[in-house]
Amino acid sequence: MPAHSPQCLTLELPPDVAYLPTAASAAENAAQVFGLDRNGTLKLSLAVEEFFAYLCRFAGREEPLRLTLSQGGTFVRVAFRFRAGDVSLRALNFAAQVDLASGPDSLSDQAAELGLLVASRTTDRCSMESSGSGVYVLTAEVDRQYPEAAPLCTPQFLIPPISVSRPEDGPLAKGLLQHAALLAAERYPVRACPASFFRPERFADMVTAGQYQALLAQDATGKPAGLLCWRASGPKSVVFSGPYVFDAAPDRVLAKETARLLAERFLSAVARTEAVCAFSERPTSDVPEGWFESLGSLTLRGEDGEGESPQAALFRHLREDVGGAVWCHPDLTPFLERQYNLLAFSRDILKAEPTQTHHTTEHSLLATSLDRRRGLAILRPLLDGQDFATNLAAHVSALKEQAQEGPPPDILLHLDLSEPWQAALYPAIRGCGFEPRLILPHAGASDLLVCQHVTAHS
């Protein structure tokens, strides 16, 4: 699959609201060029207006505010790079609320935060990175709209031999990918499938744009026989979904052969990259036995919303893991030592004390990914703050309220153990009802720790 160079537009503007029309106009024009429809264009333009106006309150005057608009294939991304001594982005939190009933002295600040909250709700994803030297990058994305499609329930009776290939660009390959995604959506549990399988045109475009890599299995007549897809997770690992196999014959001989061919070709492909390991938090039951090792499991709600079921996580080393260092709060040390010994990962565990790493900012920031179809929410700390424990508890409550009449989602929290300030948050995380469950090797800048909210089913 050829690499796709994203289209990009960069402006450097003084952090002055006088330049807001320039920023908004650039966003509107770029959105149209990058393929957003009218509704998406309005969303992006509004978000850029609100973000720019808000950041002008904090950005230092010694250097410009850099605005970058880029084409992401199935979405358009806006990124603001700025320098500030301190910045409050609490309105970007999923659980954020703005009280406009306060006194007049704070009314302008609350109005500004309301604009930031509107911008975060207008976009599909927001994130923040800090270099630790007063430089911040705020990013937001607006997705192109794709129609949902009903999964295909037609039985597939396939004719050997089975062949496996990387789909080429073009209408035929996109059609086959869409067909395969809908077959997988019918045959496998929702939690084993990427969300894009239910919007198959989006999935095909994600493969074309390089957001996913994919392998497609076909029978002798060219019908889809199986699918496996993956993407990068951090600089040294890939995360895969599948394998999905479609043969309906009761003896499952051809299905097992298809799964083996997909796994073999997948490992061969990623072994030629810089990745150290491959893992999956949602492998299917058709993963060939003996090809991957266990990372452990999560306990998630059943597909019918009742009961609980284990969700295994698997991995495979692609080359020797030469080791590394991770940060750890002392309370977390027993779990990490036990898991690293079980997995035979060589890690130096460094002590992260809250008094050494705690930021002095007042408000924390969490990224929230909520997949209502799968009933799963994932939280990630983006900025530390004195209100972290309260903010985390508010997110748990808000996510439960989102369920309305249905069961609340399972809630996971990902910590990047390359960051001492994130590791130091563990006592607050545990105090909010989370327990450590998995280590995902090299899934971030370093290993990711997955914690699960253990009272999510109450």
N, C-alpha and C positions, 0 to 999 in steps of 0.2 A: 504494500500500500504506500503510495508516495506521500512524502511529508507535505503538509499544507502550511504555508507561511501566513499567519493571521494578518489581515489588514489592520492598520493602526493609524490613529490621528492623535498628535500630542500638541498641547498648547501650554505655554507658561504665562500665567497672568498674575498681576499684582493681587494680593489678598484684599481686595477692595470691592464692595458690592456694586460700584460703578461699572465693573466688568461683568456683572451677572448676565446681562443680555447676550454678551459675546459667548459665554460658556453655554448658555441654554441654546443658542442658535447652532453652535457647533455640535451639540448633542443631537438636536433634531435632524440636522443634515446627515450626520454620521449614521444615525439609526436607520434612516431611509436607505442609504447606500448599503448598509450592512444587512438589510433584509427584514427589519421589523415592520409589522403592519402599523396602521394608523394608531391603534390603541397602544401598542408597544412603544411607538415613537413618543406618544404623549407621556407615557409612564417614565421613560428614560429622561425626557426633557424636564419633567417636573422634579424628578429625583435630583438631577444635576443642579437645578435652581436651588432647591432646599439645602442640599449638601454644601454647595458653594457659599451660599449666604451664611450658613451656620459656621463653616470653617473659617470664614473671614474674621470671626470674633476671636479666634484662638491663634491662627497662624502668625508667626513672627513676620515682621516687615523687612527683615534683612535679606530675604530671598523669595522668589516667586512661588506661587502655588501651581504645581504641575498637574494638569488634567490630561489623562490618556483615555481615549475611546478605542476599543478594539473589537474586532469580529471574532467570536468564539465558535463559529460553526452553527450551533443551535441557540446561541444567545449573544447578546452584546454586553460587553463589560465596560464599566467606567471606573477609573482609579484616580484618586486624589493623593498626591504626595505633598506633604507639607511639614514644616518644622514648627514645633510649639513647646513651650515649657511645660504646659499642662493642658489637658483637654478632657472634657466630660462628654462621653458618648452614650450615657445610660439610656437615652431614648431609643437607641438601636436594639435594646434588649427585647426579647420576645415578650417578657412580662412587664414591659415598661408601661407606665401610666403618667399622664401629665395633669396636674391639678391646677386648673385655671381659676379656682375660687380663692386663691391665696391673696395676700395684700398687694397693693399697687407697686411696691418696691421691687417685687420679683416678677411682675407681669411680663416684662420684655423678655426675660430669660425663659419663662415658661412658654411664651409664644414661639420663641426660637426652637425650644425643644419639641413643641408640637409639630413644627415644620419638619424637624429631623425624624420624628416618629412617622409622619405621613410618608416621607421619602423611603424609610425602611419598609413600610407596609406596601408601598407601590412597587418596589423591586422584588425579585424572587429570592435573592440571596444577598447578604451583606457580610463583610469580613473586615478585619483590621489587623495590621501588623505594626509592630514597633521595634525599631532597631536598638532601643535602649539609650540612644543619644539624643532624644528629643525629635527624631524623625519618624513620622507616621505615614502609613499608606492605608487609606480607606478605599475598599472596593465594593462595588455592587453590580449585580447582573440582572438583566431582563431577558426572559426566554422568548424565543419565537413560539408562536402558538401552533399546536398540532392537534388534529382530531383524535379522539379515542376510537378504538376499534374493538369489536367483540372477538374474544379468543376463538380459534378454529377448533372445532370438535370432530372434524372428519377423520376417521381412522386412517392411518398411513400404513399400507402394506407395501413394503419396499422390496426391490429386486437387487441382489448383490451383483457385482462387488460395490463396496462403499469407497468413495474417494473423499479426501479432505483437502481443502485449499483455502487460501486467503482470498476473500471476495475482491474482485477488481472494481474500479470505478465504472459507473454506467447504470442505465435504467434496469438492465436484466439483474445485475448483482443486487441493486437496491430492492427490487421486487422479491428476490429470493430471501434477503435478510428480513424483510417485513413479514413474509410468509412464515419463516422459521420462528420469529419472535412471537407471532400469534399462536403457533403450535405449542411453543414452550409455555406461554401464558395459560393455555388450557390444561396442559398435562402436569404441571408442577405447582406446588404451593406458592401463594403470592409472595411469601417471604424469601423464596428461592430465586425470584426473578427481579431484575432491575425494573424500576418504575417505567422506563422507556419502552418496555415490551408491550405495554398497554396503549402506547402511542407509537406504533411501529414505524411511521415515517420519521419520527424523531430519532428512533434507534438507528435506522439506516443512515440518517444524516450525521449522527454522532460517529459512526464508523467511517464515513467518508471524510469527516473533518479531523479524524485522528483522536477524538475524545475516547473512543473505545477501539481496541483491536479485536478482530473476530476471526474465528475459523468456522467454516461452513462445510458440513458433510452432506454429500449427495449420493443417491443410489444410481444404478446403471441407466435409469431413464432421466436423470437430472432432478428428481424430486428432492426436497430437503429431507435429510436423514438425521441431522443433528447440528448442534450449535454450541460454541464455547466462546466467551468474550472476556476481555481483561483490560485493565488500565493501570497506569502508574500510581503508586501510593508512596510518596516520598521519593528521594533520589535513588534508593537502593532496593526497592521491592515493587512487585506488581500484585494486584488483587484480582482474582478471577471469579467468574460466575459460571456455573455449569458443572459438568457437561449435561446438555439437554439432548435426549435421544427420542426419536419419534416413531420407530417401528412398532406396530401394534400386534405383531405375532406373539402368541402366548408363550412360546418357548424362550423368547428374549435373547436368542443366540445372536441375531443381527444387531440388536440394541447394545449388547455387551461389547461386541466388536466395534461398533461405532464409537462408544464411549472410550474404549482403549485407544483407537486411532486419534480421537480428538485430544486426549490427554498427552499422548506421545508427541503429537505435532506441536501442541502448546508448549510443552517443556523444551522441546528442541528450539522453538522460536525464541522464547525468552532467555534461554541459556546463551544466546548469541548477543544479548544486550548487557548493560552494566548492572542489571539487577542481581542482588545476592540471594534473594529468596522470593518465592511465590506463596501467597496464602489466600484463603477464602473464609469469610465469616458466614457464607451461605452456600456451601457446596451442596450439590444434589445427592440423592441416594445412589446415583449412577456413577459416582467417582470410582474408578477401578480400585479394587482392594489391594492394599500394599504399596500404592504409588505415592501416598502422602502420609505425613505424621500428624498426630493430634496436637492442637494447641490448647485443648480444653473445650468447654461448652458454656453456653448461656442457657438460662431457663426462661423461655418466652411463652407468651399466651398462645393457646391453640388457635388454629385457623378459624374455628367457629366462635372465638371469643371466650370460650369456656376452657377451664382446666389449664394445664401447663405442659409444655413439651420441650425437650432439650434441643438446642441448636448447636451442632458441632462446628468447630473451627479447625481447619486443616492447613498445613504448610509443607513446603518442600524446599530444602536448600538447593540452590543452583550452582554454587561454588562455596569454597571454604569461608566460613564466617570468622574473620580475624579478630573479632571482639570489639569492645568499645566501652564507653563510660556512660552511665545513666545517673540521674539525680533521684534521690529518694528521701522522703521524710522518714525519720526513725520508726514511726508506727507502721510503716509499710514495708520495712526491711524484711521481716520474716516471709511475707508473701513473695516478694521478688526473689529472695534467695532460693526459696523452694521451687518456684517456677523456672528460674534460670538453670537450676540443677537438673530438673526433670527434662528440660528441653536441650540441655547440653550447650547453652549459649554462654560464651565467655564474656562477662561484663564486670567492670569495676563500678561498684555502687558507691556513689558520693552522697554525703549527708547534706540535705537541704533543710536548714532551720528557718522557721518563719521570721525570726528576728534578723536574719541575715538577708532575706530575699523579699520581704514584704514591701510592696510599693506604698508610697505615701498618698497616692491619689484617693479621692473619696469614693468614686464610683467604679465598679467593675463592669465588665462587658463579657457576655456569653454569646457564642454563635449557636443557633438552634436549627436543626434540620428535622422537620416533622413530616413523616410519610403516613398520611391517614389510611391509605389503602393497606399498607403493611402493618399499621398499628405500632409504629416504632418511631421514637424520637431520639436524636443524638445531640448532646450538648458538648461544646468545646470552649474552654476559657480563652478569651482573646486578650483581655486586660485585667490585671489584678486591681483590687480596690478594697477599702476598709469595709465595704458593705457586701463582700463576696458571699458570706454565709446566708445573709438575708436574701440576696439576689438569687442565689441558687434555690433556696426554698420557695421563693416566689415563682420561679420557672417551673418547678415540679407542680405546684398548685395550678398554675395557668395551663399546663399541658393536660392535667387531669380534667380541668373544666372544658377544654376543647373537645373532649370526647362527647359532651352533651348526653344523649340518651344511651350511647354505646359504651363499651368497656374502655377504660383509660389506656393509653398506649404504654408499651414497655419503654422505659427510659434508660438510656445508656449515657455515660460521660467518658470522653476520650481525653487523656492527659498525655502530652508529649514529654517524655522523660529526658529530653535534651534541655529542658527549661527548668532551672532550679526553682523559679517562682511558682511554676505549675505544680511541681512535686510538693512544695511547701503548703499547698492548699489542701492536702489530703485530710487533715483532721476535720476541717470544715465540711469536706465532701462526705466523709464517713458519718459526721454528725447529722447530715441531712438524709441519711438512710441509704447511702450507696456502699456497695462492697466490691472489692477488686475481683475480677473474674478471669481476664485474659491478658496476655501480652502479645501484641502484634509486632513481630520483628521488623525493624527498619520501616515501619509504616508511616512515620513522619520524618522530621529531621533526625530522630533517633527512633527507639521503640515507642509504641503507643501502649499505654495502659488502659484497658477497658473496664470501667466500673459499671455495675448495674444497680438501679434503684430497687432494693429488695422488697419494698412495701408497695410496689406498683400495682399489685393485684388486689390490694385491700380496698 
